[in-house]
Amino acid sequence: MRTLVFIPAFNEEGAISAVVRDVRDQLPEADVLVVDDGSTDQTAEFARAAGAIVASLPFNQGIGAAVQTGYIFAESVGYDYVGRVDGDGQHPAAQLMRVLEKVSNGECDVCIGSRFYDAHLHPSDSDAYKPTMLRRLGIVLFRWLLSRTSGQRFTDPTSGLCAVNRRGALLFAHRHAPDYPELELLQRAARQGLRIAEITVTMRPRQAGRSSITPLRSAYFIFKAVLICSVGALRGREAETLDQVYVDLSEPAPVKPRRRPC
Amino acid sequence: MLITVAVQQALTGHARIFIAIAAVVFSLVILELIRTHRLQERYSLLWLATAAIMLVVAAWPSVLSEPGSLLGIQTPGLAVFGVAFLAMLLLMLHLTATVSRQGEHITKLAQELAVERAQRQAEECAGEAGSSAAPDQLP
């Protein structure tokens, strides 16, 4: 059984080396792919130096396309499990390992590392992730929106820390979710009948660089999120992908020999 | 009949000459763009049709009375703008749909290039690692 951990990154030269090394230390068996989303700094070079395979998009295409690229790569090579962490260092690889385990032991097709799944677990943890008021508000809204349109409860719908098996990877590689890969992919997975689970994880504040989300853009983001979720709820189940999605998981992923990474 | 007369009055001879000249200049610009490969034929057809409609309106302004009354526009002058406005809206919608489709295509191309690059890099380092690591991993 082969595992890929991919890291979408846009101008994260300050954090990317540490993120790659963290993943390689914790998951030595896994291949590490950095999807460099048209960075203008040295993200790609640093990632390669730290031992990652780098998929460089020729120009910035946005988080949705970068995330999909990770799944496309996973599909084209043939991995059984695919994990994702953010490139800014807020997702400790040790937490991803727990999320991956949940998928690899067959409990679910998609597992999300949630910051709020059990908020009482770490009330006094000073390292725990503390979102700002505005972001907390956004998360509450997204949570409600996603629950309404997917028919399933999610506590942390914007978490980028997640793991999928081949079913999830196939579905997520199929069509890209331009603006909110987390929201839209979860909605799609729920509507396709994939088994989705959440576990509590602790996250760090981002280690370097700036978040792409600014308060000014928030209203626009929220409008788009409402539109995306509503339209997504109106879409029918994608019958043609459904056949592919129910792959036999007892068989390891077929590996294309010429295309296997080291 | 009344509307037809009114439309003819709304477009004075002056305006009709102006529209005709604009249509001719417009057509010439379109032809030049096609000649220099800056406009694809499928769009040129659309624009040439627009120019042709402009010429028709200049020659026989009464053709506008029918769509005008269909829209319930009583002021004939407004019918000209009403029809043109609707046509522009449709055209813009078509163009944004085209831009969206092209955006998807560009994303797909970029992704395929990125995946290709990553696979090449992976193959290269598999080659560097030598034959010791690779065979026992092969199925």
HADDOCK unambig.tbl for C-alpha pairs under 7 A between the chains (distance, minus, plus):
assign (segid A and resid 53 and name CA) (segid B and resid 118 and name CA) 5.90 0.50 0.50
assign (segid A and resid 53 and name CA) (segid B and resid 121 and name CA) 6.69 0.50 0.50
assign (segid A and resid 53 and name CA) (segid B and resid 122 and name CA) 6.30 0.50 0.50
assign (segid A and resid 54 and name CA) (segid B and resid 118 and name CA) 5.25 0.50 0.50
assign (segid A and resid 55 and name CA) (segid B and resid 114 and name CA) 4.54 0.50 0.50
assign (segid A and resid 55 and name CA) (segid B and resid 115 and name CA) 5.50 0.50 0.50
assign (segid A and resid 55 and name CA) (segid B and resid 117 and name CA) 5.97 0.50 0.50
assign (segid A and resid 55 and name CA) (segid B and resid 118 and name CA) 4.54 0.50 0.50
assign (segid A and resid 56 and name CA) (segid B and resid 114 and name CA) 4.73 0.50 0.50
assign (segid A and resid 56 and name CA) (segid B and resid 117 and name CA) 6.99 0.50 0.50
assign (segid A and resid 57 and name CA) (segid B and resid 110 and name CA) 5.46 0.50 0.50
assign (segid A and resid 57 and name CA) (segid B and resid 111 and name CA) 6.15 0.50 0.50
assign (segid A and resid 57 and name CA) (segid B and resid 113 and name CA) 6.94 0.50 0.50
assign (segid A and resid 57 and name CA) (segid B and resid 114 and name CA) 4.89 0.50 0.50
assign (segid A and resid 58 and name CA) (segid B and resid 110 and name CA) 6.00 0.50 0.50
assign (segid A and resid 61 and name CA) (segid B and resid 107 and name CA) 6.56 0.50 0.50
assign (segid A and resid 65 and name CA) (segid B and resid 107 and name CA) 6.83 0.50 0.50
assign (segid A and resid 69 and name CA) (segid B and resid 111 and name CA) 5.65 0.50 0.50
assign (segid A and resid 73 and name CA) (segid B and resid 115 and name CA) 5.65 0.50 0.50
assign (segid A and resid 259 and name CA) (segid B and resid 119 and name CA) 6.26 0.50 0.50
assign (segid A and resid 259 and name CA) (segid B and resid 123 and name CA) 6.97 0.50 0.50
assign (segid A and resid 260 and name CA) (segid B and resid 123 and name CA) 6.94 0.50 0.50
assign (segid A and resid 261 and name CA) (segid B and resid 119 and name CA) 6.63 0.50 0.50
assign (segid A and resid 261 and name CA) (segid B and resid 122 and name CA) 4.25 0.50 0.50
assign (segid A and resid 261 and name CA) (segid B and resid 123 and name CA) 5.77 0.50 0.50
assign (segid A and resid 261 and name CA) (segid B and resid 126 and name CA) 6.42 0.50 0.50
assign (segid A and resid 262 and name CA) (segid B and resid 122 and name CA) 5.72 0.50 0.50
assign (segid A and resid 262 and name CA) (segid B and resid 125 and name CA) 6.33 0.50 0.50
assign (segid A and resid 262 and name CA) (segid B and resid 126 and name CA) 4.74 0.50 0.50
